[in-house]
Amino acid sequence: MESKEKAGIIWAASAYLIWGVLPIYWKSLGHVPSGEVLAQRIFWASITTGVVVLLLGQGKLLAADLKALWKNKRAFWSLLGASVIISGNWFLFIWAVNNGHIVQTSLGYYINPLLSILLGIVFLKERLSSPEKAAVVLALIGVLIITVSHGTFPWLALGLAGTFAVYGFAKKTIHLDALRGLTIETAFIAPAAAVYLIWAETTDRLIFFAAGPGTVLFLVLSGAVTAIPLVLFARGAQSIPLYLLGFLQYVAPTMMLFLGVVVYGEAFGTIELIAFSFIWAGLVLVTLSKFRMMKKMRLAQEK
């Protein structure tokens, strides 16, 4: 394995490890309304990424990105839509963590790759391989088991998976540097976040100015917490094959599941184990399929 690929694995794994422990961070802000946590996260992420871009001397590149986006209206509106969608994903995640649904967030991020496959079928007319077809069926069975046994549809897990899959799909055709792309995304939504924070302050709902220094620090740092793993992920994704990246993406939901069950004592009985097992089996099928495909491609290149 080349040193570049090893470094890429470290970058990407670091990103997923950070995402995996993020529930602990948001749990520490459980006393702050989820709406304010989201608004603060967007606001400070916009400021943090903007300052970092300027410190790195990429101000002109950012201006060029904005100019190019404005000329390409389709890309502009796609990125704006992606900004709204990822904000919704962040809100669902924060709300889920602080209302005792970490296991559902784990389920959502396990399902996410399979929903991405379905989006490819619907919008890109992609054809499924036999393992992918089996994986989708197994995931559907897992979701049905949870729905029937609990009597409620796992809307939270599917909402997280769906918004993240659509976000990834929307950004697929937009080629932007990760840091500058996040700067533009958060800049799109920052005005709405600022309006919300002003409204919360004028109606005595804002926690920020009445909170202790620990809470204030965590809210301010939420911008960095948002940006750092994304930049690490982008650096890693550039240096390793997609099949390795696909394998590593299961690190975060596995850690979330552990935190939810072992650390925070959320329910995970026999029914949940059976449902998750169907989804895990589907993910194993897809992963093994990708490994075999990449192996064939490498052998073909060597010949």
N, C-alpha and C positions, 0 to 999 in steps of 0.2 A: 504494500500500500504506500503510495507516494505521500511525502510530508504535507503537501497541499491538501490532500484528501483527509489525512489525519487531523490537520488543523480545522478543516471544514466540519468534521464530526464533532470536535470539541466545541466549536462555535454553536452549531445547531443543537447539540445536546444541552449546552448551557442555557439556551433559550427555552427549551422544553422543561428543564429543571426549574427555571424561574417561574414559568407558567404553572407548573405543577404545584408550587408552594404558594402561589398568589392567594388562594382562599384564606390562608393565615393572615395575610396583609389586610384583606377586606374585612375579615372577622374582627380585626382590631378597631375597625371603624363602624362596627355594628350599631353603635349608639347614634350615628349620623344617618338621616334619611337617605335612602338609596338615590333619590333624585338629586340631592345636593352632592353626594359622593360622585355621581356621574358628571355633573356640571363642573365640579372642581377638577375632576380628572381631565376633562376635555380642555378646560381653561388653562390649567398648568402644563398640560402636554403641549398645547399650542405655544406657550411661552418658552418652555424648556427646549423643544425642538428648534424653534426659531432662533434662540440664542446660540445653540450648539452649531447650527448651520452657519451663522455669522462668524462664530469663533473659528470654525474650520475654513473660513474664507470661501464659502460656497454661495455667498449672497447673489453673485452674478448668475451662477448656475440655476439657483432657485428662480430668479427673475426670468431666465430663459425657459425654464420648465413651465412657468405660468403663461408666458407668451405663446409657447407651443400648444398648451392646453386650450387657450382661448381661440386659437386658429382651428383646432380640431374640436368642434363643438360636441361631437359624439363622445370623445374621450373626456371632455370637460364635464358633461352631464353624467357620464358613467361614474366618474370619480366623485362627483357630488352625491350621487345616489349611494355609492359605496360608503361614503362618509356617514350618511344617515343610517345605513344598515348596520355598520359596525358600532355606531353609538347605541343602537337598539340592542345589539349583542352584548355590549358592555353593561348596559342597564340590567338585562336579564341575568347576567352572570353575578353582578354585585347583589341584586335582590335575592337570587337563589342562595348564594353563600350565606347571607345574613338572615335568611329565614329557614335555615336548616335543610337545604336541598342540595348539598354538595354531591351526593350520590347521583342525583339527576344531572348535574353539570358533567360529571364523568360520563354518564350514559350518552349525553349529547355529543361530546367530543369523540366518543367511540363511533357513533353513528355518522358523524360528519363526512368521513371519506366516502361512505357509501352513498350519501346524498349527493356528493359531488359527482359521483359516477352517473346517478340518475339525471342530473342537470346536463351532463354531457350528451346523454341519449336524447333528451327532449329538445335542447337548443342547438347542439352541434351535430346531431344525427349520428353520434358515435355508436358503434356496435359493441355489444357486450361479449366478452369471452365466456366460455362455460363456467369457469371459476367465479367470475364476476356475477353472473346470473344466480349461481348458487348462493353467493355471499349476500346478495340483495334479498333473496327469499329467506335465508336464515335470519337476517336482521329484522325483516317484517314479522317473522314468527316470534322473535324476542320481544318486539314492541307489542304484539297482540297478547302475549302471555301477561305482560305487565298491565295492559289495559283491562283485560278480562279479570285478572286476579284482584286488582285494586279497584276496579269499577270506575276508573277515571283515565282519560287519555293522557299520556305523558307529554303534555303540551310544552312544558318548560324545557325538557331535554330536546324535543324536536324543534322548538323555537331557537334554542342555542345552535343546534346543528344546522338548521335551515338558514339562519341569518349569516352564519360564518361561511357556509357553502356558497350562498349567493354573493357574499362579499368577495370571496376568492374568485368566483366566476366573473364578477364585474371588473375586477382588477386584472384579469388574465390578459386582456388586450391593451392594457395601459402600462407602458414600460417606463417606470420612474425609479430613481434611486430610493431605497427604502426610507432613509431619514428625511430626504426632501419630500418624498411622497406623503409621509406621515405629517410633516409640517403643513403641507397644503390641505390634507384631509381635516386635520384638527382646526386649521384656520377657517375652513368652510363652516364648521359647526360651532366654533368659539363664540361668535356673536349671540347665538341662541343660548349658549351656556351662560354668557355674561348677563343676558336679559333675565334668565331664570334666577341667577344669584342676586341680582338687584331686586327682583320681585320678592324673593325670599327674605331679603333684608328689610324691605319696606313693610312687610307683613309680619315681622318678628318671627319668621320661621328659620332664619339662617343660623346655623350652629357655629360657623367658622369664627366669628369675632367673640363669641361667648365661651368658646372651648378652651381647654388647657393647651399648653405648649406642645404636648405630645400629639394631640389630635391635629393641631394646626400643621405641625411638621409632616405628619403622615399624609395629610391632604395635599400639601405643597409638593411632596415627593411623589405623589401619585402620577405626576407627569413623567418623571424619570422612570418610574416603575413600568409605565406603559411603553416608553420608547426603547429602553435598553434591550429587552428580549427580542423586539422586532428587528433591531439593527443586528443583533447577534445571529438571529435566524437568517437574515438576508445574506450576511457574510458566509454563513455555513452553506446555504442553498447554492451559492455560486461555485462551491468547491467540491461538492459530493454528488454522486448519482441520485436520481429521483427515487430509486428503490430503497436506498439507504435512508433518505429523508422520510419516505413513507413509513419505514420501520420505526424511526426515532419518534414520529409524531404520537405514538401510543404511550410514550413515557409520561406525558402530562396527565392524561385522564386516569392512568394507573395510579399516579401519585394522589390525584384528587379523590379517587375511590378509597385509597388507604386512609387519607385524612378524614374523609367523611365517616367511615365506619369505625376505624380504630381510635382516632384522636377525638372526634366530636360525637361519637356514639349514635350515628344515624342508623336507621333500620336497614338490615341487609340479610334477609332470611333465605329460606330454600327457594321460594318463588323468584326472588331477585337473582339468585345464583344461577338458576336454570335459564332465565331470560338473558342474562349477561353472557352465559355460556354459548347460546345460539349466536349472539352478536360477535363474540370472540372467535368462534369457529369460522364465521364469515370473513372476519378480518385476517385470520390465518390463511384462508384460501386465497384471498386477494394478494397478500404479501408473498406467499410462496409462488403464485403465478407471476408476479413481477420479477422475483429473483430468477426464475427459470427463463423468462423472456430476456432479461439483461444478460444472462449467461450465454444464451444462443446468439445474441447480438455481438458479444465479445468474441465468441468463437468464429463467427462469420467475418469479423473485422481482421482477426489474426490470420485467416486463410487468404 
